[in-house]
């Protein structure tokens, strides 16, 4: 291999281009020598193209699409704050054992979908640790609750998070390998009321409020109880017995789940399996009186605040830590606006034993996660949000007006207005064309306008052109309406 300086990387013809080189450093017996010279090896074009594309199951989010994402997240933060939730930010990777113990070794997430790695030791004698990119965030939040001894406050902890999660699923509409979730958890010692069904109902009412404020209509809340830590094993045994004579006629996933995690059979989406699933015993029949009373109290509280729901006896969640209340908000709109058979917008439930399962104190809790990617699809289809235009596009007439245009744009932005800045090298026609794409109005700034302090403004939606004193410009621009939407 040839050792070269990066600045001398050129083709023999003297031009940058088609000979692509990859930097490689020499390894030494003690590891990679970061002080060694860089060697370069040739990289073929096909390999180069693969690194210039987002990895399968991921994608880039670009403007103006990110404006909708920011709108969702801003709305969520405002709603959460009204319910006294505070933000928590946990690492995007955790010790693998946290998920295998907390989520469940036999769940699809842990057994098939996690991104797990073991970094090499950097120094001799350093121990290695198996790490996993978080496939969900509840386990990490509960770990943080235990580590920072939040239970010792004696108060409920109401925490929300917004961020990426990672699962090696088959990419499909609304499902990615790096996906984004908005979630929240209510957790604390029993003495703080963490076991109360009122906590469940408050979380569900908050979610109904959030969807309403986002402008999402047509959702349905599905509600069920998977029982207590003693109810669930009893029902699992009943379910195993019922599955034995019929599971051979079901899909491969159901045959596997019947052995490893029978509850997940109820969540099967294969149409051919639905007649069999409809005949299986319901978990309600295995619940004790305490679990039934808890569920009834949740329903009574939802009735009192007018949140509609459906009792779905087949609803289960795919994580082992769930107890008692489980729920999903689903969206069934057909066509481009729908989410297909995987129609859940968000889901969650109660996890009264999770803290103890990973070595912490008794800390009952309830939480949820919203699939933000799927929320975006629904909002785009419903046209509930339109990109925001700038209040003004400042168009300088000639290069000499550029400094004055920057100063004017600064004035407008200081009042809270969104302003775009043109360039004096543009012809006036080009400035108008550019402004009409990004702003409600164009402000023309030439030598006469600077000298007189009277500015020329054109409002695109109405076609009206008018003069306005500079001191009144911001107020006038703020009053101009947006163009009518096409929806």
Buried (B, 14 or more C-beta within 10 A) or exposed (E): EEEBEEEEEEEEEEEEEEBBBEEEEEEEEEEEEEEEEEBBEEBEEEEEEEEEEEEEBBBEEEEEEEEBBEBBBEBBBEBBEEBEBEEBEBEBBBEBEBBBBBBBEBBBBBBEBBBBEEEEEEEEEEEEEEBBBBBBBBBBBBBBBBEEEBBEEEBBBBBBBBBBBBBBBEBEEBBBBBBBBBBBBBBBBEEBBBBBBEBBBBBBBBBBBBBEEBBBEEBBBBBBBBBBEEBBEBBBEBBBEBBEEBBEEBBEBBBBBBEEBBBBBBBBEBEEBEEBBEEBBBBBEBBEEEBBEBBEBBBEBBEEEEBEBEEBBBBBBBBBBBBBBBBBBBBEBEEEBBBEEEBBBBBBBBBBBBBBBBEBEEBBBBBBBBBBBBBBBBBBBBEBBBEEBBBBBBBBBEEEBBEBBEEBBEBBBEEEBBBBBBBBEBEEEEBBEBBBEEBBBBBBBBEEBBEEEEBBBBBBEEEEEEEBEBEEBBEBBBEBEEEEEEE
